Amino acid sequence: MLEPQFRGWKENTQIILGYVDLDLTLRTEQPAVLMDKSFANEKEDFDQWDRSNRMSLMIIKCGIPETFKGAVFDKVTTVKEFLAEIERRFAKSDKAETNKLLANLVSLRYKGR
C-alpha cells in the first residue's frame, strides 16, 4: 500500500465508522475502569465506548492488507492504538518501497537509440 492509498483507506475507514456511529472511540478517551460503586451513567458510558471500540476493531481488522497483520495487533486493545500501529508500520513499508524504487532507478542504464 502506498501513501495515497493508505491515507484514502484511513479516511474512508473513519467516515464509515462515523456513519455507523462507531467512532466514539476516536472522538473520546477511554472511560475509567468500572468499580462496584460506579454510577449507572458511568456504566452506560463505558458500555457504549467498549462496544464502539470492539466493533471498530473488527471492521478495521477486516479491511487492512495482509502485510500489516501480525501478532502485535492481537495485543492492541483500542482503535486509536491500532490505527497508530498501522500508521507506524505503514511508514516502515513506505520507506522500504521508496528505497526499492530508488535502487531500481539508480541501477538503470541508458540504452540509447
Contacts in CASP RR format, 6 or more apart in sequence:
PFRMAT RR
TARGET T0000
AUTHOR 0000-0000-0000
METHOD contacts of the structure
MODEL  1
MLEPQFRGWKENTQIILGYVDLDLTLRTEQPAVLMDKSFANEKEDFDQWD
RSNRMSLMIIKCGIPETFKGAVFDKVTTVKEFLAEIERRFAKSDKAETNK
LLANLVSLRYKGR
1 9 0 8 1.000
1 65 0 8 1.000
1 67 0 8 1.000
1 68 0 8 1.000
1 90 0 8 1.000
1 93 0 8 1.000
2 94 0 8 1.000
2 97 0 8 1.000
3 90 0 8 1.000
3 94 0 8 1.000
6 87 0 8 1.000
6 90 0 8 1.000
6 94 0 8 1.000
9 63 0 8 1.000
10 83 0 8 1.000
10 86 0 8 1.000
10 87 0 8 1.000
13 59 0 8 1.000
13 60 0 8 1.000
13 63 0 8 1.000
14 23 0 8 1.000
14 26 0 8 1.000
16 59 0 8 1.000
17 23 0 8 1.000
17 26 0 8 1.000
17 56 0 8 1.000
17 59 0 8 1.000
17 79 0 8 1.000
21 52 0 8 1.000
22 52 0 8 1.000
22 55 0 8 1.000
22 56 0 8 1.000
22 59 0 8 1.000
23 52 0 8 1.000
23 56 0 8 1.000
24 48 0 8 1.000
24 49 0 8 1.000
24 52 0 8 1.000
24 53 0 8 1.000
25 49 0 8 1.000
25 52 0 8 1.000
25 53 0 8 1.000
25 56 0 8 1.000
25 78 0 8 1.000
25 79 0 8 1.000
25 80 0 8 1.000
26 56 0 8 1.000
26 79 0 8 1.000
26 80 0 8 1.000
28 49 0 8 1.000
30 49 0 8 1.000
30 53 0 8 1.000
30 78 0 8 1.000
31 42 0 8 1.000
31 45 0 8 1.000
31 46 0 8 1.000
31 49 0 8 1.000
32 42 0 8 1.000
32 46 0 8 1.000
34 42 0 8 1.000
34 43 0 8 1.000
34 46 0 8 1.000
38 46 0 8 1.000
53 77 0 8 1.000
53 78 0 8 1.000
53 79 0 8 1.000
56 79 0 8 1.000
57 78 0 8 1.000
57 79 0 8 1.000
57 82 0 8 1.000
60 79 0 8 1.000
60 82 0 8 1.000
60 83 0 8 1.000
60 86 0 8 1.000
61 69 0 8 1.000
61 73 0 8 1.000
61 82 0 8 1.000
64 86 0 8 1.000
67 93 0 8 1.000
68 86 0 8 1.000
68 89 0 8 1.000
68 90 0 8 1.000
68 93 0 8 1.000
72 85 0 8 1.000
73 82 0 8 1.000
73 85 0 8 1.000
76 82 0 8 1.000
76 85 0 8 1.000
END
